[in-house]
Amino acid sequence: MSHHVSPPIYELGPEFYDEVQAAPFPDAKLRYRNQDAARTIGLDQLSESEWKSYFADFKAMPGNLLTCLALRYHGHQFRSYNPQLGDGRGFLYAQFQVKEKLYDLGTKGSGRTPYSRSGDGRLTLKGAFREILATELLEALGVNTSKTFSVFETGESLERHDEPSPTRAGVLVRLNHSHIRFGTFQRLAFLKEADNIVKLLDYSVRHYYPELSVYEGDEKAAAFLQAVCRNVARTTAQWMMAGFVHGVLNTDNMNITGESFDYGPYRFMPKYDPAFTAAYFDQSGLYAYGRQPTSVLWNLHQLGFALKFAYPNLPYEELLEEFADNFNFESRRLFMHRLNIQNPLQDERASLEMDQEMMMNFFNFLAEAQPLFEQTFFDLHSGVNEERLARSPQSQVYSHPSFTELKKNLDYYEILDSKKAEHPYFKNSKCCSLIIDELESIWAPIADQDDWALFDKKLQEIRAIKGLY
């Protein structure tokens, strides 16, 4: 097990969190244990009873946090500022320093805290099941995401207005690089605590951006905002290339390392549609697929605005003009990576123009012919192969006129990684995806007969493609 003298969160002091206790649960049935994630922080050797005592009973780990901590933050929810937030059904449970990297174990559904408001502090088992599959597939698709670490079913039944009730409950533990949110800084600006903003910035640089420690004062704040902007732009590009819609891009759901986390009403988009939304309550389409980059940039502006309270000379609006270039660069890079192709041109400008034309034709084909999003990336992996297109379940779309232009473009490109091109996954005719109908069909036997066979099969299918993207 990986220990350290004192968990870094204590450096911030009690103004940043509240000590809380986990709810006692009537039962603890292990439903998911992520051995890969456990290996990352040296916990893969835990016995079944140790795993339960830590991740269902939340007994303090030796040499770690003495009590669980509900972190304090505010945030914009659908662009309305809410000072009533904070960890309402989760808390920080433990921290691990592995080599140069700090990891947090946080919970979801572990009981009420001072920030629960009218909620019961619980999580539905279905919510936990959805988060497991989201994080597994996003990780397999190369998205910088939190990892679902553990899920226990707790033996409680919950009333929920958005799914058939009473419904089963679960408690989830997630492994994150950071739980410091944009809203953590916003809270301090709202409370006019400039000294604590400086304290939080220093903490964030020390543990998440140590390379920026050479800077002082305003320069440090500027370098920090730029680094967060780069990481967040990359993650946003990853979502877009995975056809993923987060659903609730509030400022309290974005953290300073740019990691994607907190999966409520997410969706993987079946067919390309910029107006596709994930949350039934997002009536205006604020967080629709095509509006994610704009929403993320708006959130970065709120972070910049909060930092400016302690660093009045911070030209945050100017600094955030880099977001578009960062996002476009990452989107192009990831697009090529997903298709496993590379541009043969040596001239940078000519190469960029050719890439832009090809991407434009690709998305034009998606918009006009309406093929399945993930299946199209799968079918065109490593370029156009007539035999593969012929055995695709959507082979008919490739006779659409808009494909002619795209094919012409694609034929100019070379294969990026011949080993990946030969991977057995691409010998299948169907891709591994997770659109809502499949999610529901995997859940149905769990809900009806407690039969997890389809879930286990899906996990194996997802894990077989890890490392391809």
SVG drawing of the C-alpha trace seen along z (x, -y; Angstrom):
<svg xmlns="http://www.w3.org/2000/svg" viewBox="-41 -45 53 59">
<polyline fill="none" stroke="black" stroke-width="0.4" points="0.0,0.0 1.2,-3.5 1.4,-5.7 2.6,-9.2 3.1,-11.1 0.2,-13.4 -2.4,-13.7 -1.8,-16.9 -5.4,-18.1 -4.6,-19.0 -2.2,-21.7 -5.3,-23.7 -6.9,-23.6 -10.4,-23.3 -11.8,-26.3 -11.8,-24.1 -13.7,-21.1 -16.0,-19.6 -15.3,-16.4 -18.1,-13.9 -19.0,-10.3 -20.3,-7.7 -23.8,-6.4 -24.1,-2.9 -25.5,-0.6 -27.7,2.5 -25.8,4.6 -22.6,4.5 -22.6,6.7 -19.5,6.1 -20.6,5.4 -17.4,4.0 -13.8,3.9 -11.3,2.2 -8.0,4.1 -6.2,1.9 -7.1,-1.3 -6.2,0.4 -2.8,1.4 -2.1,-2.3 -2.2,-3.2 -0.9,0.1 -4.2,1.4 -4.6,4.4 -3.6,6.9 -6.4,6.0 -8.4,9.0 -12.2,9.1 -12.8,8.1 -10.3,5.3 -11.9,4.0 -15.3,4.0 -14.1,2.3 -12.5,-0.5 -15.0,-1.0 -18.3,-0.1 -17.7,-0.9 -15.2,-3.6 -12.9,-2.8 -9.9,-5.1 -6.9,-3.7 -3.7,-3.5 -1.5,-6.6 -4.2,-8.4 -7.2,-10.7 -8.3,-10.4 -11.9,-11.2 -13.7,-11.6 -13.9,-15.2 -16.8,-16.9 -15.1,-19.5 -16.6,-23.0 -17.3,-24.6 -19.8,-26.7 -20.6,-26.7 -22.7,-27.8 -25.4,-25.3 -26.8,-25.9 -25.2,-29.3 -26.9,-30.3 -24.6,-30.8 -25.3,-28.5 -23.6,-29.2 -25.4,-26.2 -23.2,-23.5 -20.4,-21.4 -20.0,-17.6 -23.6,-16.6 -23.5,-12.8 -19.8,-12.2 -16.6,-13.0 -12.8,-12.8 -11.9,-9.4 -8.1,-9.0 -5.1,-10.5 -2.1,-8.6 1.2,-10.0 2.5,-7.6 5.8,-8.8 5.1,-12.4 1.4,-12.1 -1.3,-12.7 -4.5,-10.6 -7.7,-11.1 -10.3,-8.5 -13.7,-10.1 -17.2,-8.7 -20.6,-9.0 -23.7,-7.9 -22.0,-7.6 -24.6,-9.5 -25.6,-13.0 -23.2,-15.8 -23.7,-19.5 -24.3,-20.1 -26.9,-17.5 -29.7,-20.1 -33.0,-18.2 -31.2,-15.1 -30.7,-11.7 -27.0,-11.6 -27.5,-8.2 -26.8,-6.9 -29.0,-4.5 -27.4,-1.2 -28.4,-2.0 -26.5,-5.4 -23.4,-3.5 -23.8,-0.9 -24.0,-3.7 -20.9,-5.4 -18.9,-2.1 -19.6,-1.7 -19.0,-5.4 -15.6,-5.5 -14.6,-2.1 -15.5,-3.0 -14.2,-6.6 -10.8,-5.2 -10.8,-2.7 -11.4,-5.5 -8.5,-7.5 -10.5,-10.1 -8.9,-11.6 -11.4,-10.3 -11.8,-9.5 -11.8,-5.7 -14.7,-3.9 -12.8,-2.1 -15.4,-0.2 -19.2,0.3 -21.1,2.0 -24.8,2.6 -26.0,1.3 -29.4,3.1 -31.4,-0.2 -34.2,-1.1 -34.6,-4.7 -37.4,-6.8 -36.4,-8.7 -38.6,-10.7 -36.6,-10.0 -36.5,-6.2 -38.9,-3.5 -39.0,-3.5 -38.4,-2.1 -35.0,-1.4 -31.8,0.3 -29.0,-1.7 -25.2,-1.6 -22.1,-3.3 -19.4,-4.2 -15.7,-5.1 -13.9,-6.9 -10.2,-7.4 -9.4,-10.9 -6.2,-12.9 -7.9,-15.9 -11.1,-17.0 -10.3,-20.7 -13.0,-22.1 -13.5,-25.4 -16.2,-26.0 -13.6,-25.6 -12.0,-28.8 -15.4,-30.5 -16.5,-29.9 -13.4,-31.8 -14.0,-34.7 -17.7,-34.8 -16.6,-35.0 -13.9,-37.5 -11.2,-35.4 -8.2,-36.5 -5.6,-34.9 -7.3,-31.5 -7.4,-31.8 -3.6,-32.3 -3.3,-29.4 -5.4,-27.1 -3.5,-28.2 -0.2,-27.4 -1.6,-24.0 -2.8,-23.3 0.5,-24.2 2.5,-22.2 0.5,-19.0 -0.8,-19.2 1.4,-21.5 4.8,-21.4 6.5,-22.6 4.9,-26.0 6.5,-26.4 9.2,-28.6 6.6,-31.4 5.5,-33.9 2.4,-36.0 0.5,-37.1 2.8,-35.1 2.0,-31.9 -1.7,-32.6 -1.4,-33.2 0.7,-30.1 -1.8,-28.0 -4.8,-29.3 -3.1,-28.5 -2.1,-25.0 -5.7,-24.3 -7.0,-25.7 -4.7,-23.4 -5.8,-20.3 -9.4,-21.1 -9.3,-21.8 -7.7,-18.4 -10.4,-16.6 -13.1,-18.5 -11.6,-17.4 -11.5,-13.9 -15.3,-14.0 -16.1,-15.4 -14.1,-12.7 -15.7,-10.0 -19.2,-11.3 -19.7,-11.8 -22.1,-14.2 -21.3,-14.9 -24.8,-16.3 -24.1,-18.6 -21.1,-20.8 -21.5,-23.0 -18.5,-24.7 -18.6,-22.4 -18.3,-19.4 -15.0,-20.6 -11.7,-20.1 -8.3,-21.8 -6.5,-18.8 -9.0,-18.7 -10.2,-15.2 -13.7,-14.2 -15.7,-13.1 -19.2,-12.9 -21.3,-11.0 -25.0,-11.7 -27.2,-11.9 -24.4,-11.3 -25.0,-9.9 -22.9,-8.6 -24.3,-10.1 -25.8,-7.5 -25.5,-9.7 -23.8,-13.0 -26.1,-15.7 -24.7,-18.9 -28.0,-19.5 -28.0,-16.1 -28.5,-16.5 -28.0,-14.0 -30.1,-15.4 -33.9,-15.4 -33.9,-18.6 -31.6,-20.4 -34.6,-21.9 -32.6,-24.7 -29.8,-22.4 -27.2,-24.4 -25.0,-21.4 -25.7,-19.8 -22.9,-17.9 -22.0,-20.8 -22.1,-23.3 -19.7,-21.6 -16.6,-23.5 -18.4,-26.9 -19.7,-25.7 -16.3,-24.6 -14.8,-27.9 -17.5,-29.8 -16.6,-27.8 -12.9,-28.6 -13.9,-32.3 -15.6,-31.8 -12.3,-30.3 -10.4,-33.2 -12.8,-35.7 -12.5,-34.0 -8.6,-34.1 -8.8,-37.7 -10.2,-38.5 -6.8,-37.6 -4.7,-38.6 -6.3,-41.8 -3.8,-42.2 -4.6,-38.7 -5.6,-39.2 -7.7,-36.1 -9.8,-36.9 -6.7,-37.4 -5.1,-34.2 -8.3,-32.2 -8.2,-33.2 -5.8,-30.3 -8.6,-27.8 -9.8,-27.7 -6.3,-27.0 -5.7,-24.4 -9.1,-22.7 -8.6,-22.7 -5.1,-21.4 -6.2,-18.5 -9.3,-17.8 -7.2,-17.4 -4.6,-15.3 -7.2,-13.0 -9.2,-12.7 -6.1,-11.3 -5.3,-9.1 -8.8,-7.7 -8.7,-6.8 -5.1,-5.6 -4.0,-7.7 -1.2,-10.3 -0.7,-13.0 2.2,-12.2 2.8,-15.9 6.0,-17.4 4.9,-21.1 3.1,-22.1 0.7,-24.5 -0.3,-22.2 -0.7,-19.4 -3.0,-21.4 -5.2,-22.5 -5.5,-19.0 -6.4,-17.8 -9.0,-20.5 -10.6,-19.6 -10.7,-16.0 -12.2,-16.6 -14.8,-18.9 -15.8,-16.2 -15.9,-13.6 -18.3,-15.5 -20.3,-16.5 -20.7,-12.8 -21.8,-12.2 -24.3,-15.1 -25.7,-14.1 -25.7,-10.3 -26.4,-10.0 -24.4,-6.8 -23.7,-5.6 -21.0,-7.8 -18.8,-5.2 -19.3,-2.6 -18.1,-5.1 -14.8,-5.7 -14.5,-1.9 -15.3,-1.2 -12.8,-3.8 -10.0,-2.9 -6.7,-2.8 -8.3,-4.2 -10.8,-2.9 -10.9,0.8 -13.7,1.9 -14.0,5.4 -14.5,4.0 -17.1,1.5 -19.0,4.3 -19.3,6.3 -20.2,3.3 -23.8,3.4 -24.2,0.0 -22.6,0.8 -25.4,-1.0 -24.4,-4.4 -21.1,-4.3 -22.9,-4.6 -24.1,-8.1 -22.8,-10.8 -21.1,-12.7 -18.8,-9.7 -17.3,-10.0 -15.5,-13.3 -14.4,-11.8 -13.0,-8.7 -11.0,-10.8 -9.5,-12.6 -8.8,-9.4 -7.0,-7.7 -4.2,-10.3 -3.4,-9.3 -1.0,-6.7 -1.5,-4.3 -0.2,-5.7 0.4,-2.4 0.3,0.8 0.1,2.9 -3.1,1.2 -4.4,1.7 -4.0,5.4 -5.6,5.6 -8.3,8.4 -10.9,5.8 -10.9,4.4 -11.6,7.8 -15.1,7.6 -17.9,6.1 -19.4,4.2 -17.8,1.7 -17.9,1.5 -20.3,-1.3 -22.6,-2.2 -25.7,-4.0 -28.7,-4.3 -30.7,-1.4 -27.8,1.0 -27.3,-0.5 -30.9,0.1 -30.9,3.7 -27.8,4.5 -29.5,3.0 -32.9,4.9 -31.7,8.4 -29.9,6.8 -33.1,5.0 -35.3,8.0 -33.3,11.1 -30.1,9.7 -28.4,11.2 -25.0,9.5 -24.0,11.7 -24.6,9.1 -22.8,6.5 -19.7,8.7 -19.7,9.5 -19.8,5.7 -16.9,5.1 -14.8,7.7 -15.7,6.2 -14.7,2.7 -11.5,3.9 -10.4,5.7 -10.1,2.4 -8.0,0.6 -4.8,-0.8 -6.1,-1.1 -7.0,-4.7"/>
</svg>
